[in-house]
């Protein structure tokens, strides 16, 4: 938290609200990867979700070393439908448990699923389709010995009949940071 606050102290033009610490590593200090809601400081801003990279040095200094967009449009390079849109960034509560429709869809999509455990980290976006699509950031852990977790964008499709399924999983590159 101290490194985050120190690194953002001199930045102007965008407010960053930390949502979750996704990883850290020791590298001549400590590097952090933090999921943030980014809101430009302009009239009628459009918020988005980003990965904010912060380096804290051993002397107590800290700096932002990178910012990467995250969400269905950024993960869908080459996916014309996702890039074209319909996706709306979640402007409210990011916890899945705090969103009844999203929580119900995730529960139905995961019911009976084997091979990996999905832990919802944040509800990022949604769009109206034949029902609704929800884009979540999840920690995904394969169900195998010594499994290494990854963070992925997971799209859940909920149809009008109350059924739900995972329609897309895109692994994120956290620049080598350990989960």
C-alpha positions, 0 to 999 in steps of 0.5 A: 500500500505504501509503495502504491501511494508513493508511486502515484503521488506525482501522477496527474490525469488519472485516478487509480483505485486499487482492486487486488494485488495480483503478484509481486517479485523481488528485483532490486527492491520489489515489483508489484502488479496491481489490478486497478480501476482507472478513471481519467480526470476529465468531465464525464470520464469512462473508467476502465480496468488496468494492471498497474506495475509499481517498483519499490526500491530498497531506499523507500522510493517507488515508481509506476513502471507500466500500465496495461489495459485489461478487459474484454476488448484488450484481451480480444485482439483479433476478435472483431465482435469483442473489439467492436463492443457492446461491452460496458465497464463495470462502474459499481461493486467489483466483487462477484459476490456483491452482484447477484446476477453475476454470482448466480451465472458464475455458480451455474457455469462452474457447476460440474466443471472439472479440471480447474478451480476458478476463484473470482477476483473481480467483475470487470464488464458485461454486455447484452447478448442473447442473454448476458455476458460477464467478463470476470478476472479469475485466479485459475488453478488446474487440479493437478499436483503442484499446480501453478495458478494463473490469472485469466479473463473469463467470459460467462454467457448466461442465456435467457433460460437461466443457463450459464457456461464459460464461453471464453478464457484468456490467460493474462501475462503478468510480466512474469510476476508470481501469482 
